[in-house]
Amino acid sequence: MPWGRWLKIGITGLILWLLLAKVKWPVLVGTLHRADWRWLPLVLALSLAMLFLRAYKWYALLKQSLREVSFREAWVSFLGGTSLGVLTPARLGELGRLFFLKNHNKARAGEAMIVDRMFDLSVLLIFGALGALAVHRRLLAIIVGALTLILLFVIMHPQQLRRLFNGVARVPVVQRWVPQVDISYQNIGLPMFAWQLLITTINCLLDLVSFYFLLTAFEAVSVAPVLYAFPLILLSNLIPLTIGGLGIREGTAMLLLSRHGVSPAAAIDASFLLYFLNTLVPGLAGALWLLKRNLFPTLRS
């Protein structure tokens, strides 16, 4: 096993040990036992809705780029990327979506995936700005809002990003370090932009509601701190230090929510269950579905 994997296992173990030093294992288990599991069917229903919304969002982007792609091909591609992204750092395994599109232009599909990720980040930042306002952090809300507008502008006008990079690359001091880039994907158009923004917003809202329901299953919580913490918890999944973000995600939830009266055990349990139900279970189920239909061998093509 490469030393990098051993290091990641070690960091994961260390972070989990630190969490369990803060919140004892019997307390975490006791919180689960006392939970009101009547919320679980609602969370599962929302998880299924999000799964199909994300798949359709991917299909709509692919359809614009590849034209002749079918929903089944997009679905297989989406499930393949989801299953590969479960345990990879920063969910980079989701790039595996491209390898399941064996009869299509992978470069064009890669451009569509970049746009897909940019929409996800933009909407998460929108919720982050709203969350900052909810807890009266106006300066933070303004900064995050400005970043969101810049990112949305780049999605609508990708060639401006190319001009920016290539302009910086001409400066003698940085010429050696910033290469000339060629961003080939074109403006996606206002109708598709609005449609993608709407789908992504609905999906993020459902994810937020799922997290709120999970927390409510453990104890009464107000909406404002959940809205504030939720985007940061999801962004913590991008930190590639532990296996599947384990420990970092739960620690982030504990640190942010405990400041607003949520017990550390409830924050840890809810954030792990959110990952388990909305990422791990769909990823593993998708892998089994693809294996049963012998679709994973397409990775060799």
C-alpha positions as protocol buffer text, in pm:
chain_id: "A"
residue {
  index: 1
  type: MET
  ca { x: 0 y: 0 z: 0 }
}
residue {
  index: 2
  type: PRO
  ca { x: 144 y: 345 z: -95 }
}
residue {
  index: 3
  type: TRP
  ca { x: 261 y: 560 z: 195 }
}
residue {
  index: 4
  type: GLY
  ca { x: 0 y: 823 z: 105 }
}
residue {
  index: 5
  type: ARG
  ca { x: -281 y: 581 z: 187 }
}
residue {
  index: 6
  type: TRP
  ca { x: -123 y: 487 z: 518 }
}
residue {
  index: 7
  type: LEU
  ca { x: -89 y: 856 z: 598 }
}
residue {
  index: 8
  type: LYS
  ca { x: -457 y: 915 z: 519 }
}
residue {
  index: 9
  type: ILE
  ca { x: -559 y: 619 z: 737 }
}
residue {
  index: 10
  type: GLY
  ca { x: -345 y: 757 z: 1016 }
}
residue {
  index: 11
  type: ILE
  ca { x: -493 y: 1108 z: 988 }
}
residue {
  index: 12
  type: THR
  ca { x: -844 y: 963 z: 979 }
}
residue {
  index: 13
  type: GLY
  ca { x: -774 y: 761 z: 1293 }
}
residue {
  index: 14
  type: LEU
  ca { x: -622 y: 1061 z: 1469 }
}
residue {
  index: 15
  type: ILE
  ca { x: -919 y: 1290 z: 1393 }
}
residue {
  index: 16
  type: LEU
  ca { x: -1168 y: 1025 z: 1500 }
}
residue {
  index: 17
  type: TRP
  ca { x: -971 y: 973 z: 1823 }
}
residue {
  index: 18
  type: LEU
  ca { x: -984 y: 1349 z: 1891 }
}
residue {
  index: 19
  type: LEU
  ca { x: -1359 y: 1355 z: 1826 }
}
residue {
  index: 20
  type: LEU
  ca { x: -1419 y: 1060 z: 2058 }
}
residue {
  index: 21
  type: ALA
  ca { x: -1203 y: 1229 z: 2321 }
}
residue {
  index: 22
  type: LYS
  ca { x: -1442 y: 1524 z: 2302 }
}
residue {
  index: 23
  type: VAL
  ca { x: -1766 y: 1323 z: 2275 }
}
residue {
  index: 24
  type: LYS
  ca { x: -1751 y: 974 z: 2420 }
}
residue {
  index: 25
  type: TRP
  ca { x: -1873 y: 678 z: 2216 }
}
residue {
  index: 26
  type: PRO
  ca { x: -2152 y: 586 z: 2465 }
}
residue {
  index: 27
  type: VAL
  ca { x: -2286 y: 943 z: 2435 }
}
residue {
  index: 28
  type: LEU
  ca { x: -2300 y: 917 z: 2053 }
}
residue {
  index: 29
  type: VAL
  ca { x: -2474 y: 580 z: 2068 }
}
residue {
  index: 30
  type: GLY
  ca { x: -2714 y: 701 z: 2338 }
}
residue {
  index: 31
  type: THR
  ca { x: -2809 y: 999 z: 2123 }
}
residue {
  index: 32
  type: LEU
  ca { x: -2888 y: 763 z: 1835 }
}
residue {
  index: 33
  type: HIS
  ca { x: -3101 y: 543 z: 2062 }
}
residue {
  index: 34
  type: ARG
  ca { x: -3304 y: 839 z: 2186 }
}
residue {
  index: 35
  type: ALA
  ca { x: -3362 y: 980 z: 1837 }
}
residue {
  index: 36
  type: ASP
  ca { x: -3711 y: 1028 z: 1697 }
}
residue {
  index: 37
  type: TRP
  ca { x: -3681 y: 803 z: 1391 }
}
residue {
  index: 38
  type: ARG
  ca { x: -4018 y: 913 z: 1256 }
}
residue {
  index: 39
  type: TRP
  ca { x: -3818 y: 1172 z: 1061 }
}
residue {
  index: 40
  type: LEU
  ca { x: -3624 y: 901 z: 878 }
}
residue {
  index: 41
  type: PRO
  ca { x: -3884 y: 820 z: 605 }
}
residue {
  index: 42
  type: LEU
  ca { x: -3895 y: 1188 z: 512 }
}
residue {
  index: 43
  type: VAL
  ca { x: -3516 y: 1204 z: 490 }
}
residue {
  index: 44
  type: LEU
  ca { x: -3506 y: 890 z: 274 }
}
residue {
  index: 45
  type: ALA
  ca { x: -3772 y: 1034 z: 41 }
}
residue {
  index: 46
  type: LEU
  ca { x: -3571 y: 1354 z: 7 }
}
residue {
  index: 47
  type: SER
  ca { x: -3256 y: 1152 z: -59 }
}
residue {
  index: 48
  type: LEU
  ca { x: -3423 y: 971 z: -350 }
}
residue {
  index: 49
  type: ALA
  ca { x: -3556 y: 1298 z: -490 }
}
residue {
  index: 50
  type: MET
  ca { x: -3208 y: 1451 z: -475 }
}
residue {
  index: 51
  type: LEU
  ca { x: -3054 y: 1149 z: -646 }
}
residue {
  index: 52
  type: PHE
  ca { x: -3284 y: 1177 z: -948 }
}
residue {
  index: 53
  type: LEU
  ca { x: -3258 y: 1558 z: -958 }
}
residue {
  index: 54
  type: ARG
  ca { x: -2879 y: 1537 z: -971 }
}
residue {
  index: 55
  type: ALA
  ca { x: -2895 y: 1274 z: -1243 }
}
residue {
  index: 56
  type: TYR
  ca { x: -3137 y: 1482 z: -1450 }
}
residue {
  index: 57
  type: LYS
  ca { x: -2922 y: 1792 z: -1402 }
}
residue {
  index: 58
  type: TRP
  ca { x: -2624 y: 1599 z: -1540 }
}
residue {
  index: 59
  type: TYR
  ca { x: -2834 y: 1468 z: -1829 }
}
residue {
  index: 60
  type: ALA
  ca { x: -2951 y: 1820 z: -1923 }
}
residue {
  index: 61
  type: LEU
  ca { x: -2593 y: 1949 z: -1938 }
}
residue {
  index: 62
  type: LEU
  ca { x: -2475 y: 1648 z: -2137 }
}
residue {
  index: 63
  type: LYS
  ca { x: -2769 y: 1682 z: -2376 }
}
residue {
  index: 64
  type: GLN
  ca { x: -2663 y: 2036 z: -2460 }
}
residue {
  index: 65
  type: SER
  ca { x: -2300 y: 1937 z: -2513 }
}
residue {
  index: 66
  type: LEU
  ca { x: -2334 y: 1592 z: -2676 }
}
residue {
  index: 67
  type: ARG
  ca { x: -2685 y: 1618 z: -2827 }
}
residue {
  index: 68
  type: GLU
  ca { x: -2740 y: 1247 z: -2886 }
}
residue {
  index: 69
  type: VAL
  ca { x: -2679 y: 1122 z: -2533 }
}
residue {
  index: 70
  type: SER
  ca { x: -2969 y: 927 z: -2380 }
}
residue {
  index: 71
  type: PHE
  ca { x: -3096 y: 954 z: -2024 }
}
residue {
  index: 72
  type: ARG
  ca { x: -2986 y: 594 z: -1961 }
}
residue {
  index: 73
  type: GLU
  ca { x: -2628 y: 678 z: -2064 }
}
residue {
  index: 74
  type: ALA
  ca { x: -2633 y: 986 z: -1841 }
}
residue {
  index: 75
  type: TRP
  ca { x: -2778 y: 778 z: -1554 }
}
residue {
  index: 76
  type: VAL
  ca { x: -2505 y: 513 z: -1588 }
}
residue {
  index: 77
  type: SER
  ca { x: -2242 y: 786 z: -1605 }
}
residue {
  index: 78
  type: PHE
  ca { x: -2385 y: 962 z: -1301 }
}
residue {
  index: 79
  type: LEU
  ca { x: -2405 y: 643 z: -1092 }
}
residue {
  index: 80
  type: GLY
  ca { x: -2053 y: 545 z: -1194 }
}
residue {
  index: 81
  type: GLY
  ca { x: -1912 y: 879 z: -1084 }
}
residue {
  index: 82
  type: THR
  ca { x: -2115 y: 874 z: -762 }
}
residue {
  index: 83
  type: SER
  ca { x: -1990 y: 527 z: -669 }
}
residue {
  index: 84
  type: LEU
  ca { x: -1627 y: 614 z: -748 }
}
residue {
  index: 85
  type: GLY
  ca { x: -1651 y: 942 z: -559 }
}
residue {
  index: 86
  type: VAL
  ca { x: -1763 y: 791 z: -228 }
}
residue {
  index: 87
  type: LEU
  ca { x: -1419 y: 730 z: -81 }
}
residue {
  index: 88
  type: THR
  ca { x: -1192 y: 944 z: -299 }
}
residue {
  index: 89
  type: PRO
  ca { x: -1034 y: 1268 z: -174 }
}
residue {
  index: 90
  type: ALA
  ca { x: -1259 y: 1570 z: -234 }
}
residue {
  index: 91
  type: ARG
  ca { x: -1486 y: 1327 z: -423 }
}
residue {
  index: 92
  type: LEU
  ca { x: -1252 y: 1343 z: -722 }
}
residue {
  index: 93
  type: GLY
  ca { x: -1373 y: 997 z: -819 }
}
residue {
  index: 94
  type: GLU
  ca { x: -1682 y: 1165 z: -961 }
}
residue {
  index: 95
  type: LEU
  ca { x: -1465 y: 1247 z: -1262 }
}
residue {
  index: 96
  type: GLY
  ca { x: -1521 y: 879 z: -1338 }
}
residue {
  index: 97
  type: ARG
  ca { x: -1852 y: 985 z: -1494 }
}
residue {
  index: 98
  type: LEU
  ca { x: -1654 y: 1053 z: -1811 }
}
residue {
  index: 99
  type: PHE
  ca { x: -1526 y: 697 z: -1843 }
}
residue {
  index: 100
  type: PHE
  ca { x: -1879 y: 559 z: -1851 }
}
residue {
  index: 101
  type: LEU
  ca { x: -1956 y: 761 z: -2165 }
}
residue {
  index: 102
  type: LYS
  ca { x: -1765 y: 529 z: -2394 }
}
residue {
  index: 103
  type: ASN
  ca { x: -1929 y: 637 z: -2722 }
}
residue {
  index: 104
  type: HIS
  ca { x: -1911 y: 1012 z: -2667 }
}
residue {
  index: 105
  type: ASN
  ca { x: -1661 y: 1297 z: -2670 }
}
residue {
  index: 106
  type: LYS
  ca { x: -1507 y: 1287 z: -2324 }
}
residue {
  index: 107
  type: ALA
  ca { x: -1356 y: 1633 z: -2360 }
}
residue {
  index: 108
  type: ARG
  ca { x: -1700 y: 1786 z: -2416 }
}
residue {
  index: 109
  type: ALA
  ca { x: -1840 y: 1579 z: -2129 }
}
residue {
  index: 110
  type: GLY
  ca { x: -1554 y: 1702 z: -1911 }
}
residue {
  index: 111
  type: GLU
  ca { x: -1648 y: 2061 z: -1988 }
}
residue {
  index: 112
  type: ALA
  ca { x: -2007 y: 1982 z: -1890 }
}
residue {
  index: 113
  type: MET
  ca { x: -1885 y: 1839 z: -1561 }
}
residue {
  index: 114
  type: ILE
  ca { x: -1686 y: 2154 z: -1487 }
}
residue {
  index: 115
  type: VAL
  ca { x: -2003 y: 2358 z: -1538 }
}
residue {
  index: 116
  type: ASP
  ca { x: -2195 y: 2113 z: -1319 }
}
residue {
  index: 117
  type: ARG
  ca { x: -1946 y: 2155 z: -1034 }
}
residue {
  index: 118
  type: MET
  ca { x: -1946 y: 2534 z: -1075 }
}
residue {
  index: 119
  type: PHE
  ca { x: -2325 y: 2544 z: -1040 }
}
residue {
  index: 120
  type: ASP
  ca { x: -2300 y: 2330 z: -725 }
}
residue {
  index: 121
  type: LEU
  ca { x: -2042 y: 2563 z: -573 }
}
residue {
  index: 122
  type: SER
  ca { x: -2236 y: 2876 z: -674 }
}
residue {
  index: 123
  type: VAL
  ca { x: -2557 y: 2760 z: -508 }
}
residue {
  index: 124
  type: LEU
  ca { x: -2370 y: 2644 z: -199 }
}
residue {
  index: 125
  type: LEU
  ca { x: -2220 y: 2993 z: -174 }
}
residue {
  index: 126
  type: ILE
  ca { x: -2568 y: 3145 z: -208 }
}
residue {
  index: 127
  type: PHE
  ca { x: -2684 y: 2938 z: 87 }
}
residue {
  index: 128
  type: GLY
  ca { x: -2364 y: 3033 z: 268 }
}
residue {
  index: 129
  type: ALA
  ca { x: -2444 y: 3403 z: 224 }
}
residue {
  index: 130
  type: LEU
  ca { x: -2798 y: 3348 z: 349 }
}
residue {
  index: 131
  type: GLY
  ca { x: -2664 y: 3153 z: 645 }
}
residue {
  index: 132
  type: ALA
  ca { x: -2421 y: 3432 z: 731 }
}
residue {
  index: 133
  type: LEU
  ca { x: -2711 y: 3680 z: 726 }
}
residue {
  index: 134
  type: ALA
  ca { x: -2917 y: 3447 z: 945 }
}
residue {
  index: 135
  type: VAL
  ca { x: -2657 y: 3465 z: 1221 }
}
residue {
  index: 136
  type: HIS
  ca { x: -2596 y: 3839 z: 1168 }
}
residue {
  index: 137
  type: ARG
  ca { x: -2258 y: 3816 z: 994 }
}
residue {
  index: 138
  type: ARG
  ca { x: -2323 y: 4080 z: 730 }
}
residue {
  index: 139
  type: LEU
  ca { x: -1966 y: 4136 z: 615 }
}
residue {
  index: 140
  type: LEU
  ca { x: -1919 y: 3764 z: 557 }
}
residue {
  index: 141
  type: ALA
  ca { x: -2249 y: 3755 z: 367 }
}
residue {
  index: 142
  type: ILE
  ca { x: -2134 y: 4040 z: 142 }
}
residue {
  index: 143
  type: ILE
  ca { x: -1800 y: 3871 z: 67 }
}
residue {
  index: 144
  type: VAL
  ca { x: -1961 y: 3534 z: -8 }
}
residue {
  index: 145
  type: GLY
  ca { x: -2230 y: 3702 z: -216 }
}
residue {
  index: 146
  type: ALA
  ca { x: -1967 y: 3882 z: -424 }
}
residue {
  index: 147
  type: LEU
  ca { x: -1781 y: 3553 z: -483 }
}
residue {
  index: 148
  type: THR
  ca { x: -2109 y: 3396 z: -592 }
}
residue {
  index: 149
  type: LEU
  ca { x: -2177 y: 3668 z: -848 }
}
residue {
  index: 150
  type: ILE
  ca { x: -1825 y: 3631 z: -990 }
}
residue {
  index: 151
  type: LEU
  ca { x: -1866 y: 3256 z: -1023 }
}
residue {
  index: 152
  type: LEU
  ca { x: -2208 y: 3288 z: -1190 }
}
residue {
  index: 153
  type: PHE
  ca { x: -2061 y: 3543 z: -1430 }
}
residue {
  index: 154
  type: VAL
  ca { x: -1784 y: 3301 z: -1522 }
}
residue {
  index: 155
  type: ILE
  ca { x: -2042 y: 3028 z: -1591 }
}
residue {
  index: 156
  type: MET
  ca { x: -2231 y: 3258 z: -1826 }
}
residue {
  index: 157
  type: HIS
  ca { x: -1919 y: 3408 z: -1987 }
}
residue {
  index: 158
  type: PRO
  ca { x: -1643 y: 3142 z: -1981 }
}
residue {
  index: 159
  type: GLN
  ca { x: -1429 y: 3320 z: -2238 }
}
residue {
  index: 160
  type: GLN
  ca { x: -1377 y: 3606 z: -1992 }
}
residue {
  index: 161
  type: LEU
  ca { x: -1199 y: 3360 z: -1765 }
}
residue {
  index: 162
  type: ARG
  ca { x: -970 y: 3260 z: -2051 }
}
residue {
  index: 163
  type: ARG
  ca { x: -887 y: 3627 z: -2121 }
}
residue {
  index: 164
  type: LEU
  ca { x: -811 y: 3683 z: -1752 }
}
residue {
  index: 165
  type: PHE
  ca { x: -575 y: 3386 z: -1726 }
}
residue {
  index: 166
  type: ASN
  ca { x: -398 y: 3463 z: -2053 }
}
residue {
  index: 167
  type: GLY
  ca { x: -367 y: 3831 z: -1960 }
}
residue {
  index: 168
  type: VAL
  ca { x: -199 y: 3739 z: -1632 }
}
residue {
  index: 169
  type: ALA
  ca { x: 21 y: 3488 z: -1817 }
}
residue {
  index: 170
  type: ARG
  ca { x: 169 y: 3770 z: -2029 }
}
residue {
  index: 171
  type: VAL
  ca { x: 307 y: 3950 z: -1722 }
}
residue {
  index: 172
  type: PRO
  ca { x: 685 y: 3877 z: -1724 }
}
residue {
  index: 173
  type: VAL
  ca { x: 706 y: 3813 z: -1349 }
}
residue {
  index: 174
  type: VAL
  ca { x: 444 y: 3537 z: -1357 }
}
residue {
  index: 175
  type: GLN
  ca { x: 491 y: 3416 z: -1716 }
}
residue {
  index: 176
  type: ARG
  ca { x: 685 y: 3109 z: -1606 }
}
residue {
  index: 177
  type: TRP
  ca { x: 419 y: 3002 z: -1355 }
}
residue {
  index: 178
  type: VAL
  ca { x: 84 y: 3077 z: -1523 }
}
residue {
  index: 179
  type: PRO
  ca { x: 35 y: 2890 z: -1852 }
}
residue {
  index: 180
  type: GLN
  ca { x: -177 y: 3002 z: -2143 }
}
residue {
  index: 181
  type: VAL
  ca { x: -513 y: 2827 z: -2122 }
}
residue {
  index: 182
  type: ASP
  ca { x: -782 y: 2744 z: -2374 }
}
residue {
  index: 183
  type: ILE
  ca { x: -1136 y: 2727 z: -2236 }
}
residue {
  index: 184
  type: SER
  ca { x: -1332 y: 2584 z: -2526 }
}
residue {
  index: 185
  type: TYR
  ca { x: -1682 y: 2543 z: -2383 }
}
residue {
  index: 186
  type: GLN
  ca { x: -1924 y: 2804 z: -2499 }
}
residue {
  index: 187
  type: ASN
  ca { x: -2189 y: 3014 z: -2328 }
}
residue {
  index: 188
  type: ILE
  ca { x: -2457 y: 2769 z: -2213 }
}
residue {
  index: 189
  type: GLY
  ca { x: -2733 y: 3020 z: -2282 }
}
residue {
  index: 190
  type: LEU
  ca { x: -2972 y: 3194 z: -2048 }
}
residue {
  index: 191
  type: PRO
  ca { x: -3252 y: 2927 z: -2055 }
}
residue {
  index: 192
  type: MET
  ca { x: -3010 y: 2646 z: -1963 }
}
residue {
  index: 193
  type: PHE
  ca { x: -2836 y: 2870 z: -1710 }
}
residue {
  index: 194
  type: ALA
  ca { x: -3167 y: 2946 z: -1536 }
}
residue {
  index: 195
  type: TRP
  ca { x: -3276 y: 2580 z: -1551 }
}
residue {
  index: 196
  type: GLN
  ca { x: -2950 y: 2452 z: -1404 }
}
residue {
  index: 197
  type: LEU
  ca { x: -2954 y: 2717 z: -1134 }
}
residue {
  index: 198
  type: LEU
  ca { x: -3311 y: 2625 z: -1041 }
}
residue {
  index: 199
  type: ILE
  ca { x: -3245 y: 2249 z: -1026 }
}
residue {
  index: 200
  type: THR
  ca { x: -2926 y: 2298 z: -825 }
}
residue {
  index: 201
  type: THR
  ca { x: -3102 y: 2533 z: -582 }
}
residue {
  index: 202
  type: ILE
  ca { x: -3388 y: 2289 z: -527 }
}
residue {
  index: 203
  type: ASN
  ca { x: -3142 y: 2005 z: -473 }
}
residue {
  index: 204
  type: CYS
  ca { x: -2938 y: 2205 z: -222 }
}
residue {
  index: 205
  type: LEU
  ca { x: -3255 y: 2312 z: -42 }
}
residue {
  index: 206
  type: LEU
  ca { x: -3366 y: 1948 z: -11 }
}
residue {
  index: 207
  type: ASP
  ca { x: -3022 y: 1859 z: 126 }
}
residue {
  index: 208
  type: LEU
  ca { x: -3050 y: 2140 z: 380 }
}
residue {
  index: 209
  type: VAL
  ca { x: -3399 y: 2026 z: 484 }
}
residue {
  index: 210
  type: SER
  ca { x: -3268 y: 1670 z: 523 }
}
residue {
  index: 211
  type: PHE
  ca { x: -2997 y: 1791 z: 757 }
}
residue {
  index: 212
  type: TYR
  ca { x: -3247 y: 1995 z: 956 }
}
residue {
  index: 213
  type: PHE
  ca { x: -3479 y: 1692 z: 988 }
}
residue {
  index: 214
  type: LEU
  ca { x: -3190 y: 1474 z: 1106 }
}
residue {
  index: 215
  type: LEU
  ca { x: -3091 y: 1728 z: 1370 }
}
residue {
  index: 216
  type: THR
  ca { x: -3454 y: 1764 z: 1477 }
}
residue {
  index: 217
  type: ALA
  ca { x: -3469 y: 1388 z: 1526 }
}
residue {
  index: 218
  type: PHE
  ca { x: -3209 y: 1430 z: 1802 }
}
residue {
  index: 219
  type: GLU
  ca { x: -3313 y: 1760 z: 1960 }
}
residue {
  index: 220
  type: ALA
  ca { x: -3502 y: 2082 z: 1891 }
}
residue {
  index: 221
  type: VAL
  ca { x: -3298 y: 2322 z: 1678 }
}
residue {
  index: 222
  type: SER
  ca { x: -3364 y: 2657 z: 1511 }
}
residue {
  index: 223
  type: VAL
  ca { x: -3322 y: 2709 z: 1138 }
}
residue {
  index: 224
  type: ALA
  ca { x: -3066 y: 2993 z: 1148 }
}
residue {
  index: 225
  type: PRO
  ca { x: -2764 y: 2800 z: 1283 }
}
residue {
  index: 226
  type: VAL
  ca { x: -2840 y: 2506 z: 1054 }
}
residue {
  index: 227
  type: LEU
  ca { x: -2851 y: 2738 z: 752 }
}
residue {
  index: 228
  type: TYR
  ca { x: -2520 y: 2890 z: 862 }
}
residue {
  index: 229
  type: ALA
  ca { x: -2338 y: 2563 z: 929 }
}
residue {
  index: 230
  type: PHE
  ca { x: -2473 y: 2354 z: 641 }
}
residue {
  index: 231
  type: PRO
  ca { x: -2268 y: 2505 z: 352 }
}
residue {
  index: 232
  type: LEU
  ca { x: -1947 y: 2492 z: 554 }
}
residue {
  index: 233
  type: ILE
  ca { x: -2009 y: 2129 z: 647 }
}
residue {
  index: 234
  type: LEU
  ca { x: -2051 y: 2037 z: 280 }
}
residue {
  index: 235
  type: LEU
  ca { x: -1743 y: 2237 z: 181 }
}
residue {
  index: 236
  type: SER
  ca { x: -1542 y: 2051 z: 444 }
}
residue {
  index: 237
  type: ASN
  ca { x: -1596 y: 1736 z: 234 }
}
residue {
  index: 238
  type: LEU
  ca { x: -1351 y: 1888 z: -15 }
}
residue {
  index: 239
  type: ILE
  ca { x: -1062 y: 1874 z: 232 }
}
residue {
  index: 240
  type: PRO
  ca { x: -868 y: 1567 z: 109 }
}
residue {
  index: 241
  type: LEU
  ca { x: -712 y: 1461 z: 439 }
}
residue {
  index: 242
  type: THR
  ca { x: -925 y: 1167 z: 553 }
}
residue {
  index: 243
  type: ILE
  ca { x: -1108 y: 871 z: 401 }
}
residue {
  index: 244
  type: GLY
  ca { x: -1437 y: 999 z: 261 }
}
residue {
  index: 245
  type: GLY
  ca { x: -1401 y: 1319 z: 468 }
}
residue {
  index: 246
  type: LEU
  ca { x: -1464 y: 1110 z: 780 }
}
residue {
  index: 247
  type: GLY
  ca { x: -1400 y: 1308 z: 1095 }
}
residue {
  index: 248
  type: ILE
  ca { x: -1345 y: 1645 z: 925 }
}
residue {
  index: 249
  type: ARG
  ca { x: -1712 y: 1673 z: 827 }
}
residue {
  index: 250
  type: GLU
  ca { x: -1834 y: 1569 z: 1172 }
}
residue {
  index: 251
  type: GLY
  ca { x: -1580 y: 1789 z: 1350 }
}
residue {
  index: 252
  type: THR
  ca { x: -1685 y: 2090 z: 1142 }
}
residue {
  index: 253
  type: ALA
  ca { x: -2050 y: 2027 z: 1229 }
}
residue {
  index: 254
  type: MET
  ca { x: -1967 y: 1996 z: 1599 }
}
residue {
  index: 255
  type: LEU
  ca { x: -1759 y: 2316 z: 1610 }
}
residue {
  index: 256
  type: LEU
  ca { x: -2011 y: 2529 z: 1421 }
}
residue {
  index: 257
  type: LEU
  ca { x: -2336 y: 2402 z: 1570 }
}
residue {
  index: 258
  type: SER
  ca { x: -2220 y: 2372 z: 1931 }
}
residue {
  index: 259
  type: ARG
  ca { x: -2172 y: 2751 z: 1932 }
}
residue {
  index: 260
  type: HIS
  ca { x: -2545 y: 2783 z: 1875 }
}
residue {
  index: 261
  type: GLY
  ca { x: -2665 y: 2547 z: 2145 }
}
residue {
  index: 262
  type: VAL
  ca { x: -2667 y: 2219 z: 1953 }
}
residue {
  index: 263
  type: SER
  ca { x: -2512 y: 1932 z: 2146 }
}
residue {
  index: 264
  type: PRO
  ca { x: -2185 y: 1795 z: 2000 }
}
residue {
  index: 265
  type: ALA
  ca { x: -2329 y: 1441 z: 1986 }
}
residue {
  index: 266
  type: ALA
  ca { x: -2633 y: 1552 z: 1784 }
}
residue {
  index: 267
  type: ALA
  ca { x: -2414 y: 1753 z: 1544 }
}
residue {
  index: 268
  type: ILE
  ca { x: -2178 y: 1459 z: 1487 }
}
residue {
  index: 269
  type: ASP
  ca { x: -2455 y: 1201 z: 1447 }
}
residue {
  index: 270
  type: ALA
  ca { x: -2661 y: 1419 z: 1211 }
}
residue {
  index: 271
  type: SER
  ca { x: -2368 y: 1514 z: 986 }
}
residue {
  index: 272
  type: PHE
  ca { x: -2254 y: 1152 z: 957 }
}
residue {
  index: 273
  type: LEU
  ca { x: -2607 y: 1032 z: 881 }
}
residue {
  index: 274
  type: LEU
  ca { x: -2641 y: 1301 z: 613 }
}
residue {
  index: 275
  type: TYR
  ca { x: -2327 y: 1166 z: 444 }
}
residue {
  index: 276
  type: PHE
  ca { x: -2436 y: 807 z: 495 }
}
residue {
  index: 277
  type: LEU
  ca { x: -2785 y: 851 z: 347 }
}
residue {
  index: 278
  type: ASN
  ca { x: -2713 y: 1104 z: 73 }
}
residue {
  index: 279
  type: THR
  ca { x: -2367 y: 997 z: -44 }
}
residue {
  index: 280
  type: LEU
  ca { x: -2249 y: 660 z: 84 }
}
residue {
  index: 281
  type: VAL
  ca { x: -2570 y: 460 z: 34 }
}
residue {
  index: 282
  type: PRO
  ca { x: -2639 y: 595 z: -319 }
}
residue {
  index: 283
  type: GLY
  ca { x: -2275 y: 539 z: -412 }
}
residue {
  index: 284
  type: LEU
  ca { x: -2267 y: 178 z: -291 }
}
residue {
  index: 285
  type: ALA
  ca { x: -2614 y: 103 z: -433 }
}
residue {
  index: 286
  type: GLY
  ca { x: -2505 y: 251 z: -765 }
}
residue {
  index: 287
  type: ALA
  ca { x: -2192 y: 37 z: -767 }
}
residue {
  index: 288
  type: LEU
  ca { x: -2396 y: -280 z: -703 }
}
residue {
  index: 289
  type: TRP
  ca { x: -2645 y: -183 z: -975 }
}
residue {
  index: 290
  type: LEU
  ca { x: -2365 y: -126 z: -1227 }
}
residue {
  index: 291
  type: LEU
  ca { x: -2183 y: -446 z: -1131 }
}
residue {
  index: 292
  type: LYS
  ca { x: -2503 y: -651 z: -1163 }
}
residue {
  index: 293
  type: ARG
  ca { x: -2550 y: -521 z: -1517 }
}
residue {
  index: 294
  type: ASN
  ca { x: -2181 y: -566 z: -1602 }
}
residue {
  index: 295
  type: LEU
  ca { x: -2137 y: -194 z: -1674 }
}
residue {
  index: 296
  type: PHE
  ca { x: -1817 y: -135 z: -1481 }
}
residue {
  index: 297
  type: PRO
  ca { x: -1601 y: -302 z: -1752 }
}
residue {
  index: 298
  type: THR
  ca { x: -1672 y: 4 z: -1970 }
}
residue {
  index: 299
  type: LEU
  ca { x: -1396 y: 171 z: -1768 }
}
residue {
  index: 300
  type: ARG
  ca { x: -1142 y: -28 z: -1969 }
}
residue {
  index: 301
  type: SER
  ca { x: -1253 y: 122 z: -2297 }
}
